Amino acid sequence: MAKVYDVPADLLIDKLTEILKNEDIPAPSWAPFVKTGSHADKPPQKPDWWHTRCASILRKIYLHGPMGIHDLRKVYGGGKAVGYGARNHKDAGGVIIRKAVQGLEKLGYIEKVAGKGRVVSKNGMQKLDRLATEILSQLVAETPQLKVYS
């Protein structure tokens, strides 16, 4: 069985986005109007950016968990030019990450560990590993020169 480490991130996040659209994780009513943080110039241009962010957060917590909201804000932040100097790091918006994590907790994919942050639950780990196995089998079928060692 393949793990999340074995597949490209963009393929996994795209497939997971499609799955999360069909599940009960609705985007908030304010999602089309907000920027992702003070470092961003404009709001996201993709209409399904909310589900993409949720999928990305789930993958990040799988790979680097346990992670708290503050850790995720640092990861999703970026540089903002201040005057003539170099770009300074600004954290991402906290409410976006908090609402996404709460939605993933409601679905049962993430659980809270007291004093440490969030980790992927058993249900979430099974879903991600099955999805990674499916993606890897598609990649092997499409590219015969790709070899998988088990």
C-alpha distance (Angstrom), angle and dihedral (degrees) to the residues before:
residue distance angle dihedral
M1 . . .
A2 3.79 . .
K3 3.77 123.4 .
V4 3.80 131.3 -144.3
Y5 3.81 88.6 -100.7
D6 3.81 90.4 64.3
V7 3.82 100.1 59.6
P8 3.82 132.3 62.4
A9 3.79 113.0 -93.2
D10 3.80 96.2 -130.1
L11 3.81 93.7 55.3
L12 3.80 92.6 47.2
I13 3.80 93.8 47.5
D14 3.82 92.5 47.7
K15 3.82 92.7 51.5
L16 3.80 92.3 43.5
T17 3.81 90.2 50.0
E18 3.80 90.2 57.1
I19 3.81 90.5 49.4
L20 3.82 93.4 48.6
K21 3.82 91.2 50.3
N22 3.79 89.1 61.6
E23 3.80 94.2 47.1
D24 3.77 127.5 73.2
I25 3.81 100.6 -86.4
P26 3.80 103.9 115.0
A27 3.77 122.6 -170.6
P28 3.82 114.1 -114.4
S29 3.80 118.0 -104.1
W30 3.81 90.8 -111.5
A31 3.82 95.0 53.5
P32 3.85 97.4 99.9
F33 3.80 92.0 55.5
V34 3.81 106.8 45.2
K35 3.77 133.0 86.7
T36 3.79 117.6 -131.4
G37 3.81 91.8 -119.5
S38 3.77 144.3 -28.4
H39 3.81 89.9 -81.2
A40 3.83 92.2 62.6
D41 3.79 121.0 91.1
K42 3.81 98.2 -157.5
P43 3.80 138.2 12.6
P44 3.81 116.4 -91.8
Q45 3.81 112.7 -76.7
K46 3.82 98.6 -148.1
P47 3.82 113.2 89.8
D48 3.84 92.4 -142.1
W49 3.81 96.0 48.3
W50 3.81 91.7 121.4
H51 3.80 94.1 61.9
T52 3.80 90.7 42.7
R53 3.81 90.0 54.3
C54 3.82 90.9 48.3
A55 3.81 90.7 51.2
S56 3.79 91.0 47.6
I57 3.81 92.0 49.4
L58 3.80 90.8 50.6
R59 3.81 90.3 51.6
K60 3.83 92.5 47.2
I61 3.79 92.3 51.1
Y62 3.83 90.0 47.8
L63 3.80 91.5 52.8
H64 3.80 101.7 37.2
G65 3.83 105.7 18.8
P66 2.92 143.0 178.1
M67 3.79 89.5 62.0
G68 3.76 130.6 160.2
I69 3.79 129.3 -148.3
H70 3.81 90.6 -98.9
D71 3.82 91.2 55.1
L72 3.80 91.1 50.3
R73 3.81 91.2 48.4
K74 3.79 88.9 56.6
V75 3.81 92.5 48.5
Y76 3.81 94.9 49.5
G77 3.81 94.6 41.3
G78 3.76 125.6 96.7
G79 3.77 146.5 -170.4
K80 3.79 123.6 -65.5
A81 3.77 122.8 -167.1
V82 3.79 112.5 -122.4
G83 3.79 113.0 -167.5
Y84 3.78 115.0 -55.7
G85 3.78 95.9 -32.0
A86 3.77 131.0 92.8
R87 3.76 122.9 -67.7
N88 3.78 113.6 -83.2
H89 3.80 122.7 -148.7
K90 3.80 116.5 -105.8
D91 3.79 122.4 -171.7
A92 3.80 121.1 -120.3
G93 3.79 122.1 -105.2
G94 3.78 111.5 -72.6
V95 3.79 100.1 -151.0
I96 3.81 92.4 57.9
I97 3.79 92.1 53.8
R98 3.80 93.2 40.4
K99 3.83 93.7 52.5
A100 3.81 91.4 45.6
V101 3.81 91.7 51.0
Q102 3.81 91.0 47.0
G103 3.80 90.1 51.9
L104 3.80 91.5 49.8
E105 3.81 89.8 48.3
K106 3.80 89.7 51.7
L107 3.81 89.7 54.3
G108 3.82 89.7 49.9
Y109 3.80 97.4 -116.8
I110 3.81 95.7 114.9
E111 3.78 131.8 38.1
K112 3.77 132.5 -169.1
V113 3.81 123.3 -113.9
A114 3.78 111.6 -158.1
G115 3.80 112.6 -110.0
K116 3.80 94.9 -2.3
G117 3.81 109.2 64.7
R118 3.78 133.1 -118.4
V119 3.78 130.4 -26.3
V120 3.78 131.7 -174.9
S121 3.79 111.7 -94.0
K122 3.78 124.0 -131.1
N123 3.80 90.6 -100.1
G124 3.81 91.9 51.1
M125 3.80 92.4 46.5
Q126 3.80 91.5 52.1
K127 3.80 91.3 49.5
L128 3.80 93.5 49.5
D129 3.80 93.9 44.9
R130 3.82 92.5 49.4
L131 3.78 90.1 48.7
A132 3.81 90.7 49.0
T133 3.81 90.4 50.4
E134 3.80 90.6 50.6
I135 3.82 92.4 49.2
L136 3.80 92.7 47.0
S137 3.81 92.4 50.3
Q138 3.83 89.4 51.1
L139 3.80 90.7 49.8
V140 3.80 91.9 50.1
A141 3.81 91.0 48.1
E142 3.82 91.9 50.1
T143 3.82 96.9 45.2
P144 3.82 113.4 40.7
Q145 3.82 92.9 -173.8
L146 3.84 89.8 63.1
K147 3.79 110.8 97.5
V148 3.77 124.9 -160.1
Y149 3.78 117.7 -155.2
S150 3.75 117.0 -158.3
